[in-house]
Amino acid sequence: MIKAEVVEDIVNKVDQFIPEDLKTMRQEFKQNMKAVLTASLQKADLVTREEFDVQKAVLAKTRAKLEALEKQLDDMKLAE
């Protein structure tokens, strides 16, 4: 899930490029940009760095177990 603070930070950074004399446009832009950005990021099905790192560790552990089992199988074939 995308954090609201991340979306807010992106919107505020882009908002800096809209001139001050377009205040009403800035407000509308910020509201629309938040909605569009949030929807787009959710549709992209992104994960946080923490979730990615956890899955990376699980994959590394699984790979190590698979390699150990493959070695055991090879050893058993050689013993026959």
C-alpha positions in Angstrom: 0.0 0.0 0.0 1.3 3.4 -0.9 1.7 5.8 2.0 -0.3 9.0 2.0 2.8 11.0 3.0 4.6 9.8 -0.2 1.8 11.0 -2.4 1.6 14.3 -0.5 5.3 14.9 -0.8 5.2 14.3 -4.6 2.2 16.6 -5.0 3.9 19.3 -3.0 7.1 19.1 -5.1 5.2 19.4 -8.3 3.0 22.2 -6.9 6.1 24.4 -6.4 6.3 24.8 -10.2 2.8 26.4 -10.4 3.0 30.2 -10.2 1.6 31.8 -7.0 -0.8 34.0 -9.0 -2.8 30.9 -10.0 -3.9 30.1 -6.5 -7.3 28.6 -7.4 -5.7 26.5 -10.1 -3.0 25.3 -7.6 -5.7 24.0 -5.1 -7.6 22.2 -7.9 -4.4 20.8 -9.2 -3.3 19.5 -5.8 -6.7 17.8 -5.2 -6.8 16.2 -8.7 -3.1 15.3 -8.6 -3.5 13.4 -5.3 -6.4 11.4 -6.6 -4.8 10.6 -9.9 -1.4 9.7 -8.3 -2.9 7.6 -5.6 -5.1 5.7 -8.1 -2.2 5.2 -10.5 0.2 3.9 -7.8 -2.4 1.5 -6.5 -3.1 0.2 -10.0 0.6 -0.3 -10.4 0.5 -2.8 -7.5 3.7 -1.5 -6.0 5.2 -2.8 -2.7 7.2 -1.0 -0.1 11.0 -1.4 0.2 10.4 -3.3 3.5 8.0 -5.7 1.8 10.5 -6.2 -1.0 13.4 -6.9 1.3 11.3 -9.4 3.3 10.4 -11.3 0.1 14.0 -11.1 -1.1 15.2 -12.8 2.2 12.5 -15.5 1.8 13.6 -16.1 -1.7 17.3 -16.4 -0.7 16.4 -18.8 2.1 14.3 -20.9 -0.3 17.0 -20.9 -2.9 19.6 -22.2 -0.3 17.2 -25.0 0.7 16.6 -25.9 -2.9 20.4 -26.1 -3.6 20.9 -28.2 -0.5 18.2 -30.6 -1.6 19.6 -30.8 -5.1 23.0 -31.6 -3.7 21.5 -34.4 -1.5 19.7 -35.8 -4.5 22.9 -35.7 -6.6 24.8 -37.5 -3.7 22.1 -40.1 -3.5 22.4 -40.8 -7.3 26.1 -41.1 -7.0 25.7 -43.6 -4.1 23.6 -46.0 -6.2 
